[in-house]
Amino acid sequence: MSKIIRFHRLLRSVSALILLGVAAASHAQTSTVAASSATEKATFAGGCFWCVESDFDKLPGVIATTSGYTGGQTANPSYEQVSAHTTGHAEAVQVVYDPTKVSYQRLVEYFWYNIDPTVKDQQFCDHGTPYRTVIFAHNAEQLKIAQGSRAALEKTKSFKAPIVTEVLPASAFYPAEDYHQDYYKKNPLRYKYYRASCGRDARLQQLWGSQAGR
């Protein structure tokens, strides 16, 4: 066999090994990306969804938030219908998060420190069933965590009033109208005025002290 033929065969063998190595590295990288791209959902009703959406957008590990309506009986409700207290829905926010960066337990704890869990059918200046507080669990594990968190909070809270926030199985979620999505970004001055005049942050500070909003 000539040296030239042996050289070309060796070259092909080396090239094949390189390609196999590149393919393996590419597959490993793809698998890592696929694993890290897995997301989960959580749903919380905490009064005005503008505020709840704004609060959760600040939490590391949260990928996206959507304001909407859930917990009622009317399909595809409008804001006007929900506000009329005829649909049974609550204003809520659906949170998409990366469980490798933030746990569901942390989401639930964060939720407590951003609401007033002591009032029924009300949050700050907003009154009525659309403004009730609820943790909507998407599966048995979320339900267990949320119920356990509520029980623990009832034992450790620094205030005397009982916790009235419900923990319920998640039901159909209907995204709110486009103008409600990211309202705090689209209308920052109006949002800040509403939040301040509603007394949300002042009440949170009263309830939770240094833990408020965290």
HELIX and SHEET records of a PDB file:
HELIX    1   1 LYS A    3  SER A   36  1                                  34    
HELIX    2   2 PHE A   49  ASP A   57  1                                   9    
HELIX    3   3 TYR A   79  SER A   83  1                                   5    
HELIX    4   4 TYR A  104  TRP A  112  1                                   9    
HELIX    5   5 THR A  129  TYR A  131  5                                   3    
HELIX    6   6 ALA A  140  THR A  156  1                                  17    
HELIX    7   7 ASP A  178  HIS A  180  5                                   3    
HELIX    8   8 TYR A  183  LYS A  186  1                                   4    
HELIX    9   9 PRO A  188  CYS A  198  1                                  11    
HELIX   10  10 ARG A  200  TRP A  208  1                                   9    
HELIX   11  11 GLY A  209  GLN A  211  5                                   3    
SHEET    1   A 6 GLU A 166  PRO A 169  0                                        
SHEET    2   A 6 THR A 133  ALA A 137  1                                        
SHEET    3   A 6 GLU A  40  GLY A  46 -1                                        
SHEET    4   A 6 ALA A  90  TYR A  97 -1                                        
SHEET    5   A 6 VAL A  62  THR A  70 -1                                        
SHEET    6   A 6 PHE A 173  PRO A 175 -1                                        
SHEET    1   B 2 GLN A 122  GLN A 123  0                                        
SHEET    2   B 2 ASP A 126  HIS A 127 -1                                        
END                                                                             
